[in-house]
């Protein structure tokens, strides 16, 4: 009976886990733009991208999460082409969520941002790419 209780306790401990979350608001990338001037339009608010990694014993990676993958997923979630447009990210956040059990854990990177597009200062319309007519 003592072995059964010990085995049951071990199984419960292995199944039980804890989740931790941390996050931060990122500063803009040094573009030094003033959004109070009204020279932009919001393309889409709160666009989210995630990347999840899986680990054994909390440190042996099966697959690691990637900031690049999370950012790529965020651009996919935008659903619009951005190449050649005056697009910027603002109100960027980064969250890390970890779930840990005794033998298994996951780590998820979540990036979010508002996408804005700057307008032509001479006409209040989206800027055209260089070389287009």
Secondary structure as GFF3:
##gff-version 3
##sequence-region A 1 133
A	DSSP	alpha_helix	2	15	.	.	.	ID=ss1
A	DSSP	beta_strand	18	25	.	.	.	ID=ss2
A	DSSP	three_ten_helix	35	37	.	.	.	ID=ss3
A	DSSP	beta_strand	40	56	.	.	.	ID=ss4
A	DSSP	beta_strand	60	63	.	.	.	ID=ss5
A	DSSP	alpha_helix	67	78	.	.	.	ID=ss6
A	DSSP	beta_strand	87	100	.	.	.	ID=ss7
A	DSSP	beta_strand	104	118	.	.	.	ID=ss8
###
